[in-house]
Amino acid sequence: AILESGFGWLPFWMKRMEDQVHYMGYVAEDLQHTMEEYMTGGRFFAAVVLHEGPDMVKMVSDFMGDHVLMFGSDFPHAESRFPDSVDLVLGWDQLDDDDKRRLFWDNPAACFRWD
């Protein structure tokens, strides 16, 4: 999981790594999966950063699947907007209830293997 570096860059790096594996495949001969499979197959998670906003959440989720992103408060850092960060994300009208459930429960539960 990547919890403190944003998430808008994920699609770019996924495609960049795919290109590098294709271009320099000899350095990745032992990989069992494609970069896309590694990043979208339930092995990789990233925390939502508030300044990237709901439109970026939708774009990255459309590109990589809705099971990659999860909420992270970034507390105690200054940009965390604690204690209002949860309410801010819950107020994003661009996300429906299923999107919010995935951000706040389903995806963190999968990431941390909560049963």
Biopython code that builds the backbone (N, CA, C, O; Angstrom):
import numpy as np
from Bio.PDB.StructureBuilder import StructureBuilder

atoms = [
    (1, "ALA", "N", (0.842, -1.183, 0.000)),
    (1, "ALA", "CA", (0.000, 0.000, 0.000)),
    (1, "ALA", "C", (0.881, 1.238, 0.000)),
    (1, "ALA", "O", (1.928, 1.285, 0.645)),
    (2, "ILE", "N", (0.431, 2.224, -0.734)),
    (2, "ILE", "CA", (1.069, 3.539, -0.742)),
    (2, "ILE", "C", (0.075, 4.485, -0.093)),
    (2, "ILE", "O", (-1.027, 4.677, -0.606)),
    (3, "LEU", "N", (0.454, 5.073, 1.024)),
    (3, "LEU", "CA", (-0.519, 5.807, 1.813)),
    (3, "LEU", "C", (-0.268, 7.304, 1.901)),
    (3, "LEU", "O", (-1.104, 8.016, 2.457)),
    (4, "GLU", "N", (0.827, 7.811, 1.387)),
    (4, "GLU", "CA", (1.119, 9.229, 1.592)),
    (4, "GLU", "C", (1.628, 9.945, 0.355)),
    (4, "GLU", "O", (2.262, 10.991, 0.490)),
    (5, "SER", "N", (1.390, 9.448, -0.813)),
    (5, "SER", "CA", (1.968, 10.105, -1.989)),
    (5, "SER", "C", (0.946, 10.422, -3.062)),
    (5, "SER", "O", (1.313, 10.657, -4.214)),
    (6, "GLY", "N", (-0.308, 10.432, -2.711)),
    (6, "GLY", "CA", (-1.324, 10.704, -3.713)),
    (6, "GLY", "C", (-1.584, 9.484, -4.568)),
    (6, "GLY", "O", (-1.060, 8.400, -4.314)),
    (7, "PHE", "N", (-2.406, 9.682, -5.590)),
    (7, "PHE", "CA", (-2.787, 8.546, -6.418)),
    (7, "PHE", "C", (-2.971, 8.901, -7.885)),
    (7, "PHE", "O", (-3.115, 8.001, -8.712)),
    (8, "GLY", "N", (-2.971, 10.171, -8.232)),
    (8, "GLY", "CA", (-3.203, 10.582, -9.613)),
    (8, "GLY", "C", (-2.137, 10.095, -10.581)),
    (8, "GLY", "O", (-2.382, 10.008, -11.784)),
    (9, "TRP", "N", (-0.978, 9.784, -10.073)),
    (9, "TRP", "CA", (0.138, 9.326, -10.896)),
    (9, "TRP", "C", (0.069, 7.836, -11.219)),
    (9, "TRP", "O", (0.826, 7.358, -12.064)),
    (10, "LEU", "N", (-0.819, 7.097, -10.567)),
    (10, "LEU", "CA", (-0.849, 5.637, -10.724)),
    (10, "LEU", "C", (-1.052, 5.171, -12.164)),
    (10, "LEU", "O", (-0.305, 4.304, -12.618)),
    (11, "PRO", "N", (-2.032, 5.706, -12.908)),
    (11, "PRO", "CA", (-2.203, 5.232, -14.288)),
    (11, "PRO", "C", (-0.953, 5.450, -15.139)),
    (11, "PRO", "O", (-0.568, 4.581, -15.922)),
    (12, "PHE", "N", (-0.321, 6.622, -14.981)),
    (12, "PHE", "CA", (0.897, 6.894, -15.745)),
    (12, "PHE", "C", (1.967, 5.854, -15.447)),
    (12, "PHE", "O", (2.551, 5.289, -16.372)),
    (13, "TRP", "N", (2.234, 5.592, -14.173)),
    (13, "TRP", "CA", (3.300, 4.665, -13.830)),
    (13, "TRP", "C", (2.971, 3.226, -14.195)),
    (13, "TRP", "O", (3.869, 2.455, -14.535)),
    (14, "MET", "N", (1.710, 2.856, -14.129)),
    (14, "MET", "CA", (1.342, 1.506, -14.547)),
    (14, "MET", "C", (1.668, 1.317, -16.028)),
    (14, "MET", "O", (2.265, 0.313, -16.416)),
    (15, "LYS", "N", (1.274, 2.284, -16.848)),
    (15, "LYS", "CA", (1.559, 2.192, -18.282)),
    (15, "LYS", "C", (3.054, 2.303, -18.556)),
    (15, "LYS", "O", (3.570, 1.625, -19.444)),
    (16, "ARG", "N", (3.747, 3.141, -17.813)),
    (16, "ARG", "CA", (5.194, 3.290, -17.982)),
    (16, "ARG", "C", (5.909, 1.977, -17.668)),
    (16, "ARG", "O", (6.807, 1.569, -18.405)),
    (17, "MET", "N", (5.518, 1.316, -16.584)),
    (17, "MET", "CA", (6.145, 0.038, -16.240)),
    (17, "MET", "C", (5.820, -1.031, -17.274)),
    (17, "MET", "O", (6.680, -1.846, -17.609)),
    (18, "GLU", "N", (4.595, -1.038, -17.783)),
    (18, "GLU", "CA", (4.251, -1.989, -18.846)),
    (18, "GLU", "C", (5.144, -1.777, -20.057)),
    (18, "GLU", "O", (5.633, -2.737, -20.652)),
    (19, "ASP", "N", (5.356, -0.514, -20.422)),
    (19, "ASP", "CA", (6.212, -0.200, -21.563)),
    (19, "ASP", "C", (7.646, -0.654, -21.307)),
    (19, "ASP", "O", (8.284, -1.206, -22.204)),
    (20, "GLN", "N", (8.156, -0.433, -20.116)),
    (20, "GLN", "CA", (9.525, -0.822, -19.804)),
    (20, "GLN", "C", (9.702, -2.334, -19.818)),
    (20, "GLN", "O", (10.731, -2.835, -20.273)),
    (21, "VAL", "N", (8.717, -3.059, -19.327)),
    (21, "VAL", "CA", (8.795, -4.520, -19.373)),
    (21, "VAL", "C", (8.799, -4.993, -20.821)),
    (21, "VAL", "O", (9.527, -5.922, -21.170)),
    (22, "HIS", "N", (7.989, -4.360, -21.661)),
    (22, "HIS", "CA", (7.968, -4.724, -23.081)),
    (22, "HIS", "C", (9.299, -4.367, -23.742)),
    (22, "HIS", "O", (9.854, -5.163, -24.501)),
    (23, "TYR", "N", (9.806, -3.176, -23.454)),
    (23, "TYR", "CA", (11.032, -2.683, -24.069)),
    (23, "TYR", "C", (12.266, -3.413, -23.550)),
    (23, "TYR", "O", (13.180, -3.714, -24.318)),
    (24, "MET", "N", (12.293, -3.696, -22.259)),
    (24, "MET", "CA", (13.453, -4.319, -21.636)),
    (24, "MET", "C", (13.037, -5.601, -20.933)),
    (24, "MET", "O", (13.390, -5.821, -19.774)),
    (25, "GLY", "N", (12.301, -6.431, -21.618)),
    (25, "GLY", "CA", (11.748, -7.641, -21.036)),
    (25, "GLY", "C", (12.762, -8.567, -20.412)),
    (25, "GLY", "O", (12.426, -9.337, -19.511)),
    (26, "TYR", "N", (13.976, -8.510, -20.866)),
    (26, "TYR", "CA", (15.005, -9.401, -20.336)),
    (26, "TYR", "C", (15.272, -9.151, -18.850)),
    (26, "TYR", "O", (15.767, -10.043, -18.160)),
    (27, "VAL", "N", (14.955, -7.962, -18.349)),
    (27, "VAL", "CA", (15.173, -7.696, -16.922)),
    (27, "VAL", "C", (13.982, -8.144, -16.081)),
    (27, "VAL", "O", (14.035, -8.114, -14.852)),
    (28, "ALA", "N", (12.915, -8.559, -16.746)),
    (28, "ALA", "CA", (11.703, -8.951, -16.024)),
    (28, "ALA", "C", (11.210, -10.318, -16.471)),
    (28, "ALA", "O", (10.011, -10.592, -16.430)),
    (29, "GLU", "N", (12.120, -11.166, -16.892)),
    (29, "GLU", "CA", (11.726, -12.472, -17.422)),
    (29, "GLU", "C", (11.001, -13.336, -16.405)),
    (29, "GLU", "O", (10.188, -14.181, -16.782)),
    (30, "ASP", "N", (11.279, -13.140, -15.125)),
    (30, "ASP", "CA", (10.692, -13.993, -14.095)),
    (30, "ASP", "C", (9.348, -13.496, -13.565)),
    (30, "ASP", "O", (8.758, -14.127, -12.689)),
    (31, "LEU", "N", (8.862, -12.377, -14.086)),
    (31, "LEU", "CA", (7.562, -11.880, -13.632)),
    (31, "LEU", "C", (6.468, -12.866, -14.023)),
    (31, "LEU", "O", (6.433, -13.363, -15.149)),
    (32, "GLN", "N", (5.589, -13.135, -13.088)),
    (32, "GLN", "CA", (4.493, -14.062, -13.348)),
    (32, "GLN", "C", (3.245, -13.360, -13.858)),
    (32, "GLN", "O", (2.328, -14.011, -14.358)),
    (33, "HIS", "N", (3.201, -12.025, -13.736)),
    (33, "HIS", "CA", (2.024, -11.265, -14.135)),
    (33, "HIS", "C", (2.460, -10.008, -14.874)),
    (33, "HIS", "O", (3.623, -9.608, -14.809)),
    (34, "THR", "N", (1.524, -9.394, -15.571)),
    (34, "THR", "CA", (1.794, -8.100, -16.191)),
    (34, "THR", "C", (1.757, -7.020, -15.112)),
    (34, "THR", "O", (1.249, -7.251, -14.015)),
    (35, "MET", "N", (2.294, -5.848, -15.423)),
    (35, "MET", "CA", (2.236, -4.740, -14.472)),
    (35, "MET", "C", (0.791, -4.389, -14.141)),
    (35, "MET", "O", (0.466, -4.093, -12.991)),
    (36, "GLU", "N", (-0.069, -4.422, -15.143)),
    (36, "GLU", "CA", (-1.483, -4.139, -14.900)),
    (36, "GLU", "C", (-2.073, -5.149, -13.917)),
    (36, "GLU", "O", (-2.825, -4.776, -13.016)),
    (37, "GLU", "N", (-1.735, -6.417, -14.090)),
    (37, "GLU", "CA", (-2.243, -7.441, -13.168)),
    (37, "GLU", "C", (-1.717, -7.225, -11.747)),
    (37, "GLU", "O", (-2.452, -7.407, -10.777)),
    (38, "TYR", "N", (-0.445, -6.837, -11.629)),
    (38, "TYR", "CA", (0.094, -6.565, -10.297)),
    (38, "TYR", "C", (-0.623, -5.396, -9.637)),
    (38, "TYR", "O", (-0.920, -5.443, -8.444)),
    (39, "MET", "N", (-0.902, -4.346, -10.409)),
    (39, "MET", "CA", (-1.461, -3.130, -9.823)),
    (39, "MET", "C", (-2.977, -3.140, -9.701)),
    (39, "MET", "O", (-3.529, -2.346, -8.939)),
    (40, "THR", "N", (-3.658, -4.001, -10.418)),
    (40, "THR", "CA", (-5.124, -3.999, -10.362)),
    (40, "THR", "C", (-5.691, -5.316, -9.850)),
    (40, "THR", "O", (-6.910, -5.455, -9.741)),
    (41, "GLY", "N", (-4.851, -6.271, -9.537)),
    (41, "GLY", "CA", (-5.320, -7.594, -9.155)),
    (41, "GLY", "C", (-5.438, -7.841, -7.666)),
    (41, "GLY", "O", (-5.342, -8.987, -7.228)),
    (42, "GLY", "N", (-5.643, -6.795, -6.872)),
    (42, "GLY", "CA", (-5.813, -6.971, -5.439)),
    (42, "GLY", "C", (-4.522, -7.045, -4.654)),
    (42, "GLY", "O", (-4.531, -7.409, -3.478)),
    (43, "ARG", "N", (-3.411, -6.706, -5.286)),
    (43, "ARG", "CA", (-2.113, -6.734, -4.608)),
    (43, "ARG", "C", (-1.636, -5.342, -4.219)),
    (43, "ARG", "O", (-0.689, -5.207, -3.445)),
    (44, "PHE", "N", (-2.283, -4.305, -4.747)),
    (44, "PHE", "CA", (-1.791, -2.938, -4.639)),
    (44, "PHE", "C", (-2.920, -2.011, -4.215)),
    (44, "PHE", "O", (-4.034, -2.101, -4.732)),
    (45, "PHE", "N", (-2.630, -1.124, -3.276)),
    (45, "PHE", "CA", (-3.618, -0.175, -2.779)),
    (45, "PHE", "C", (-2.958, 1.186, -2.597)),
    (45, "PHE", "O", (-1.764, 1.271, -2.310)),
    (46, "ALA", "N", (-3.736, 2.243, -2.764)),
    (46, "ALA", "CA", (-3.235, 3.602, -2.555)),
    (46, "ALA", "C", (-4.295, 4.426, -1.841)),
    (46, "ALA", "O", (-5.494, 4.242, -2.054)),
    (47, "ALA", "N", (-3.838, 5.332, -0.994)),
    (47, "ALA", "CA", (-4.760, 6.172, -0.230)),
    (47, "ALA", "C", (-5.145, 7.413, -1.023)),
    (47, "ALA", "O", (-4.334, 7.989, -1.749)),
    (48, "VAL", "N", (-6.388, 7.802, -0.866)),
    (48, "VAL", "CA", (-6.913, 9.020, -1.470)),
    (48, "VAL", "C", (-6.319, 10.221, -0.747)),
    (48, "VAL", "O", (-6.278, 10.262, 0.483)),
    (49, "VAL", "N", (-5.862, 11.196, -1.521)),
    (49, "VAL", "CA", (-5.373, 12.456, -0.974)),
    (49, "VAL", "C", (-6.416, 13.517, -1.308)),
    (49, "VAL", "O", (-6.826, 13.642, -2.461)),
    (50, "LEU", "N", (-6.843, 14.274, -0.314)),
    (50, "LEU", "CA", (-7.976, 15.182, -0.482)),
    (50, "LEU", "C", (-7.800, 16.179, -1.615)),
    (50, "LEU", "O", (-8.756, 16.445, -2.343)),
    (51, "HIS", "N", (-6.608, 16.738, -1.786)),
    (51, "HIS", "CA", (-6.460, 17.774, -2.812)),
    (51, "HIS", "C", (-6.607, 17.227, -4.227)),
    (51, "HIS", "O", (-6.817, 18.013, -5.151)),
    (52, "GLU", "N", (-6.508, 15.925, -4.436)),
    (52, "GLU", "CA", (-6.724, 15.368, -5.776)),
    (52, "GLU", "C", (-8.211, 15.238, -6.084)),
    (52, "GLU", "O", (-8.597, 15.215, -7.253)),
    (53, "GLY", "N", (-9.032, 15.155, -5.073)),
    (53, "GLY", "CA", (-10.469, 15.293, -5.219)),
    (53, "GLY", "C", (-11.231, 14.142, -5.841)),
    (53, "GLY", "O", (-10.644, 13.157, -6.287)),
    (54, "PRO", "N", (-12.569, 14.282, -5.864)),
    (54, "PRO", "CA", (-13.445, 13.209, -6.321)),
    (54, "PRO", "C", (-13.345, 12.919, -7.815)),
    (54, "PRO", "O", (-13.509, 11.770, -8.227)),
    (55, "ASP", "N", (-13.081, 13.928, -8.629)),
    (55, "ASP", "CA", (-12.958, 13.667, -10.066)),
    (55, "ASP", "C", (-11.770, 12.762, -10.358)),
    (55, "ASP", "O", (-11.846, 11.885, -11.218)),
    (56, "MET", "N", (-10.670, 12.979, -9.637)),
    (56, "MET", "CA", (-9.492, 12.128, -9.811)),
    (56, "MET", "C", (-9.769, 10.726, -9.286)),
    (56, "MET", "O", (-9.296, 9.749, -9.867)),
    (57, "VAL", "N", (-10.529, 10.607, -8.196)),
    (57, "VAL", "CA", (-10.914, 9.282, -7.692)),
    (57, "VAL", "C", (-11.665, 8.528, -8.777)),
    (57, "VAL", "O", (-11.378, 7.358, -9.028)),
    (58, "LYS", "N", (-12.621, 9.182, -9.421)),
    (58, "LYS", "CA", (-13.408, 8.529, -10.475)),
    (58, "LYS", "C", (-12.514, 8.144, -11.654)),
    (58, "LYS", "O", (-12.627, 7.035, -12.177)),
    (59, "MET", "N", (-11.629, 9.047, -12.074)),
    (59, "MET", "CA", (-10.764, 8.784, -13.226)),
    (59, "MET", "C", (-9.841, 7.596, -12.962)),
    (59, "MET", "O", (-9.731, 6.698, -13.796)),
    (60, "VAL", "N", (-9.182, 7.589, -11.811)),
    (60, "VAL", "CA", (-8.256, 6.496, -11.492)),
    (60, "VAL", "C", (-9.027, 5.191, -11.311)),
    (60, "VAL", "O", (-8.565, 4.134, -11.742)),
    (61, "SER", "N", (-10.190, 5.255, -10.682)),
    (61, "SER", "CA", (-11.004, 4.044, -10.502)),
    (61, "SER", "C", (-11.499, 3.503, -11.835)),
    (61, "SER", "O", (-11.528, 2.288, -12.035)),
    (62, "ASP", "N", (-11.887, 4.385, -12.747)),
    (62, "ASP", "CA", (-12.304, 3.936, -14.078)),
    (62, "ASP", "C", (-11.150, 3.278, -14.819)),
    (62, "ASP", "O", (-11.353, 2.310, -15.553)),
    (63, "PHE", "N", (-9.949, 3.793, -14.633)),
    (63, "PHE", "CA", (-8.778, 3.290, -15.353)),
    (63, "PHE", "C", (-8.229, 2.005, -14.741)),
    (63, "PHE", "O", (-7.845, 1.083, -15.461)),
    (64, "MET", "N", (-8.193, 1.948, -13.405)),
    (64, "MET", "CA", (-7.514, 0.844, -12.730)),
    (64, "MET", "C", (-8.456, -0.114, -12.007)),
    (64, "MET", "O", (-8.027, -1.167, -11.535)),
    (65, "GLY", "N", (-9.710, 0.238, -11.921)),
    (65, "GLY", "CA", (-10.664, -0.569, -11.176)),
    (65, "GLY", "C", (-10.995, 0.091, -9.851)),
    (65, "GLY", "O", (-10.213, 0.886, -9.330)),
    (66, "ASP", "N", (-12.149, -0.239, -9.315)),
    (66, "ASP", "CA", (-12.624, 0.437, -8.108)),
    (66, "ASP", "C", (-12.155, -0.215, -6.812)),
    (66, "ASP", "O", (-12.668, 0.102, -5.739)),
    (67, "HIS", "N", (-11.204, -1.106, -6.899)),
    (67, "HIS", "CA", (-10.714, -1.820, -5.715)),
    (67, "HIS", "C", (-9.281, -1.441, -5.342)),
    (67, "HIS", "O", (-8.653, -2.127, -4.535)),
    (68, "VAL", "N", (-8.757, -0.355, -5.920)),
    (68, "VAL", "CA", (-7.371, 0.046, -5.671)),
    (68, "VAL", "C", (-7.273, 1.160, -4.621)),
    (68, "VAL", "O", (-6.363, 1.146, -3.792)),
    (69, "LEU", "N", (-8.195, 2.114, -4.649)),
    (69, "LEU", "CA", (-8.099, 3.287, -3.778)),
    (69, "LEU", "C", (-8.815, 3.068, -2.454)),
    (69, "LEU", "O", (-9.802, 2.337, -2.376)),
    (70, "MET", "N", (-8.298, 3.718, -1.413)),
    (70, "MET", "CA", (-8.932, 3.679, -0.100)),
    (70, "MET", "C", (-8.700, 5.010, 0.602)),
    (70, "MET", "O", (-7.781, 5.753, 0.258)),
    (71, "PHE", "N", (-9.533, 5.299, 1.579)),
    (71, "PHE", "CA", (-9.391, 6.535, 2.339)),
    (71, "PHE", "C", (-8.212, 6.430, 3.290)),
    (71, "PHE", "O", (-7.975, 5.389, 3.902)),
    (72, "GLY", "N", (-7.481, 7.528, 3.399)),
    (72, "GLY", "CA", (-6.437, 7.667, 4.396)),
    (72, "GLY", "C", (-6.459, 9.096, 4.908)),
    (72, "GLY", "O", (-6.431, 10.030, 4.107)),
    (73, "SER", "N", (-6.507, 9.290, 6.198)),
    (73, "SER", "CA", (-6.666, 10.636, 6.759)),
    (73, "SER", "C", (-5.394, 11.473, 6.672)),
    (73, "SER", "O", (-5.469, 12.702, 6.697)),
    (74, "ASP", "N", (-4.242, 10.844, 6.571)),
    (74, "ASP", "CA", (-2.937, 11.498, 6.573)),
    (74, "ASP", "C", (-2.645, 12.186, 7.906)),
    (74, "ASP", "O", (-1.739, 13.014, 7.992)),
    (75, "PHE", "N", (-3.399, 11.850, 8.930)),
    (75, "PHE", "CA", (-3.140, 12.394, 10.261)),
    (75, "PHE", "C", (-1.820, 11.845, 10.782)),
    (75, "PHE", "O", (-1.582, 10.651, 10.604)),
    (76, "PRO", "N", (-0.969, 12.600, 11.393)),
    (76, "PRO", "CA", (-1.104, 13.938, 11.937)),
    (76, "PRO", "C", (-0.481, 15.027, 11.072)),
    (76, "PRO", "O", (-0.201, 16.115, 11.575)),
    (77, "HIS", "N", (-0.260, 14.772, 9.806)),
    (77, "HIS", "CA", (0.353, 15.790, 8.956)),
    (77, "HIS", "C", (-0.568, 16.987, 8.770)),
    (77, "HIS", "O", (-1.790, 16.857, 8.846)),
    (78, "ALA", "N", (0.017, 18.143, 8.528)),
    (78, "ALA", "CA", (-0.740, 19.397, 8.447)),
    (78, "ALA", "C", (-1.801, 19.371, 7.356)),
    (78, "ALA", "O", (-2.865, 19.968, 7.523)),
    (79, "GLU", "N", (-1.535, 18.697, 6.248)),
    (79, "GLU", "CA", (-2.511, 18.685, 5.151)),
    (79, "GLU", "C", (-3.648, 17.693, 5.366)),
    (79, "GLU", "O", (-4.499, 17.541, 4.491)),
    (80, "SER", "N", (-3.681, 17.022, 6.499)),
    (80, "SER", "CA", (-4.685, 15.984, 6.726)),
    (80, "SER", "C", (-6.095, 16.528, 6.894)),
    (80, "SER", "O", (-7.059, 15.787, 6.698)),
    (81, "ARG", "N", (-6.244, 17.778, 7.245)),
    (81, "ARG", "CA", (-7.547, 18.414, 7.479)),
    (81, "ARG", "C", (-8.330, 17.724, 8.595)),
    (81, "ARG", "O", (-9.555, 17.826, 8.671)),
    (82, "PHE", "N", (-7.601, 17.026, 9.450)),
    (82, "PHE", "CA", (-8.203, 16.417, 10.623)),
    (82, "PHE", "C", (-8.784, 17.515, 11.504)),
    (82, "PHE", "O", (-8.130, 18.544, 11.675)),
    (83, "PRO", "N", (-9.956, 17.356, 12.062)),
    (83, "PRO", "CA", (-10.787, 16.158, 12.113)),
    (83, "PRO", "C", (-11.884, 16.115, 11.044)),
    (83, "PRO", "O", (-12.826, 15.332, 11.168)),
    (84, "ASP", "N", (-11.781, 16.930, 10.012)),
    (84, "ASP", "CA", (-12.864, 17.055, 9.028)),
    (84, "ASP", "C", (-12.709, 16.178, 7.794)),
    (84, "ASP", "O", (-13.601, 16.162, 6.946)),
    (85, "SER", "N", (-11.613, 15.454, 7.670)),
    (85, "SER", "CA", (-11.322, 14.756, 6.413)),
    (85, "SER", "C", (-12.371, 13.715, 6.043)),
    (85, "SER", "O", (-12.728, 13.602, 4.870)),
    (86, "VAL", "N", (-12.868, 12.963, 6.998)),
    (86, "VAL", "CA", (-13.894, 11.954, 6.689)),
    (86, "VAL", "C", (-15.145, 12.630, 6.145)),
    (86, "VAL", "O", (-15.691, 12.206, 5.127)),
    (87, "ASP", "N", (-15.598, 13.678, 6.819)),
    (87, "ASP", "CA", (-16.802, 14.379, 6.366)),
    (87, "ASP", "C", (-16.608, 15.017, 4.997)),
    (87, "ASP", "O", (-17.544, 15.064, 4.199)),
    (88, "LEU", "N", (-15.403, 15.509, 4.717)),
    (88, "LEU", "CA", (-15.140, 16.092, 3.399)),
    (88, "LEU", "C", (-15.329, 15.054, 2.300)),
    (88, "LEU", "O", (-15.983, 15.330, 1.294)),
    (89, "VAL", "N", (-14.764, 13.866, 2.481)),
    (89, "VAL", "CA", (-14.888, 12.816, 1.460)),
    (89, "VAL", "C", (-16.325, 12.312, 1.382)),
    (89, "VAL", "O", (-16.834, 12.075, 0.287)),
    (90, "LEU", "N", (-16.980, 12.145, 2.513)),
    (90, "LEU", "CA", (-18.383, 11.719, 2.491)),
    (90, "LEU", "C", (-19.261, 12.740, 1.774)),
    (90, "LEU", "O", (-20.319, 12.385, 1.254)),
    (91, "GLY", "N", (-18.841, 13.989, 1.740)),
    (91, "GLY", "CA", (-19.590, 15.037, 1.063)),
    (91, "GLY", "C", (-19.327, 15.151, -0.426)),
    (91, "GLY", "O", (-19.949, 15.977, -1.094)),
    (92, "TRP", "N", (-18.424, 14.346, -0.965)),
    (92, "TRP", "CA", (-18.153, 14.393, -2.404)),
    (92, "TRP", "C", (-19.341, 13.794, -3.154)),
    (92, "TRP", "O", (-19.493, 12.573, -3.209)),
    (93, "ASP", "N", (-20.170, 14.638, -3.721)),
    (93, "ASP", "CA", (-21.386, 14.191, -4.409)),
    (93, "ASP", "C", (-21.100, 13.396, -5.679)),
    (93, "ASP", "O", (-21.962, 12.650, -6.144)),
    (94, "GLN", "N", (-19.912, 13.543, -6.242)),
    (94, "GLN", "CA", (-19.558, 12.801, -7.457)),
    (94, "GLN", "C", (-19.416, 11.303, -7.192)),
    (94, "GLN", "O", (-19.457, 10.499, -8.123)),
    (95, "LEU", "N", (-19.250, 10.928, -5.928)),
    (95, "LEU", "CA", (-19.111, 9.521, -5.569)),
    (95, "LEU", "C", (-20.431, 9.018, -5.012)),
    (95, "LEU", "O", (-21.072, 9.693, -4.207)),
    (96, "ASP", "N", (-20.835, 7.825, -5.445)),
    (96, "ASP", "CA", (-22.072, 7.259, -4.902)),
    (96, "ASP", "C", (-21.758, 6.464, -3.625)),
    (96, "ASP", "O", (-20.601, 6.350, -3.219)),
    (97, "ASP", "N", (-22.798, 5.925, -3.011)),
    (97, "ASP", "CA", (-22.620, 5.201, -1.748)),
    (97, "ASP", "C", (-21.711, 3.988, -1.898)),
    (97, "ASP", "O", (-20.948, 3.674, -0.984)),
    (98, "ASP", "N", (-21.780, 3.299, -3.039)),
    (98, "ASP", "CA", (-20.903, 2.145, -3.262)),
    (98, "ASP", "C", (-19.443, 2.580, -3.350)),
    (98, "ASP", "O", (-18.563, 1.916, -2.802)),
    (99, "ASP", "N", (-19.181, 3.699, -4.042)),
    (99, "ASP", "CA", (-17.814, 4.223, -4.121)),
    (99, "ASP", "C", (-17.281, 4.516, -2.722)),
    (99, "ASP", "O", (-16.154, 4.149, -2.389)),
    (100, "LYS", "N", (-18.092, 5.173, -1.915)),
    (100, "LYS", "CA", (-17.661, 5.550, -0.567)),
    (100, "LYS", "C", (-17.463, 4.320, 0.317)),
    (100, "LYS", "O", (-16.535, 4.285, 1.125)),
    (101, "ARG", "N", (-18.323, 3.313, 0.173)),
    (101, "ARG", "CA", (-18.150, 2.077, 0.944)),
    (101, "ARG", "C", (-16.821, 1.413, 0.586)),
    (101, "ARG", "O", (-16.115, 0.917, 1.463)),
    (102, "ARG", "N", (-16.484, 1.406, -0.702)),
    (102, "ARG", "CA", (-15.207, 0.816, -1.108)),
    (102, "ARG", "C", (-14.032, 1.613, -0.535)),
    (102, "ARG", "O", (-13.067, 1.021, -0.050)),
    (103, "LEU", "N", (-14.101, 2.949, -0.585)),
    (103, "LEU", "CA", (-13.010, 3.776, -0.068)),
    (103, "LEU", "C", (-12.819, 3.612, 1.434)),
    (103, "LEU", "O", (-11.689, 3.550, 1.919)),
    (104, "PHE", "N", (-13.926, 3.543, 2.168)),
    (104, "PHE", "CA", (-13.846, 3.543, 3.625)),
    (104, "PHE", "C", (-13.820, 2.157, 4.251)),
    (104, "PHE", "O", (-13.351, 2.010, 5.380)),
    (105, "TRP", "N", (-14.312, 1.130, 3.549)),
    (105, "TRP", "CA", (-14.340, -0.186, 4.181)),
    (105, "TRP", "C", (-13.797, -1.297, 3.291)),
    (105, "TRP", "O", (-12.810, -1.936, 3.656)),
    (106, "ASP", "N", (-14.398, -1.543, 2.157)),
    (106, "ASP", "CA", (-14.053, -2.729, 1.367)),
    (106, "ASP", "C", (-12.572, -2.773, 1.010)),
    (106, "ASP", "O", (-11.912, -3.790, 1.227)),
    (107, "ASN", "N", (-12.047, -1.684, 0.467)),
    (107, "ASN", "CA", (-10.655, -1.693, 0.026)),
    (107, "ASN", "C", (-9.665, -1.702, 1.188)),
    (107, "ASN", "O", (-8.686, -2.447, 1.126)),
    (108, "PRO", "N", (-9.872, -0.903, 2.259)),
    (108, "PRO", "CA", (-8.971, -1.047, 3.412)),
    (108, "PRO", "C", (-9.031, -2.449, 4.025)),
    (108, "PRO", "O", (-8.006, -2.991, 4.438)),
    (109, "ALA", "N", (-10.224, -3.032, 4.084)),
    (109, "ALA", "CA", (-10.350, -4.387, 4.640)),
    (109, "ALA", "C", (-9.559, -5.382, 3.807)),
    (109, "ALA", "O", (-8.907, -6.269, 4.357)),
    (110, "ALA", "N", (-9.609, -5.247, 2.491)),
    (110, "ALA", "CA", (-8.834, -6.138, 1.620)),
    (110, "ALA", "C", (-7.338, -5.881, 1.782)),
    (110, "ALA", "O", (-6.552, -6.825, 1.859)),
    (111, "CYS", "N", (-6.946, -4.620, 1.834)),
    (111, "CYS", "CA", (-5.531, -4.272, 1.957)),
    (111, "CYS", "C", (-4.921, -4.841, 3.232)),
    (111, "CYS", "O", (-3.845, -5.439, 3.203)),
    (112, "PHE", "N", (-5.612, -4.653, 4.340)),
    (112, "PHE", "CA", (-5.072, -5.071, 5.636)),
    (112, "PHE", "C", (-5.539, -6.458, 6.059)),
    (112, "PHE", "O", (-5.256, -6.917, 7.166)),
    (113, "ARG", "N", (-6.262, -7.117, 5.149)),
    (113, "ARG", "CA", (-6.737, -8.491, 5.353)),
    (113, "ARG", "C", (-7.571, -8.630, 6.622)),
    (113, "ARG", "O", (-7.379, -9.549, 7.418)),
    (114, "TRP", "N", (-8.511, -7.682, 6.789)),
    (114, "TRP", "CA", (-9.456, -7.773, 7.897)),
    (114, "TRP", "C", (-10.555, -8.726, 7.494)),
    (114, "TRP", "O", (-11.092, -8.615, 6.392)),
    (115, "ASP", "N", (-10.890, -9.630, 8.328)),
    (115, "ASP", "CA", (-11.980, -10.566, 8.041)),
    (115, "ASP", "C", (-13.241, -10.154, 8.739)),
    (115, "ASP", "O", (-14.265, -10.826, 8.612)),
]
sb = StructureBuilder()
sb.init_structure("model")
sb.init_model(0)
sb.init_chain("A")
sb.init_seg("    ")
for serial, (resi, resn, name, xyz) in enumerate(atoms, 1):
    if name == "N":
        sb.init_residue(resn, " ", resi, " ")
    sb.init_atom(name, np.array(xyz, "f"), 0.0, 1.0, " ", f" {name:<3s}", serial, name[0])
structure = sb.get_structure()
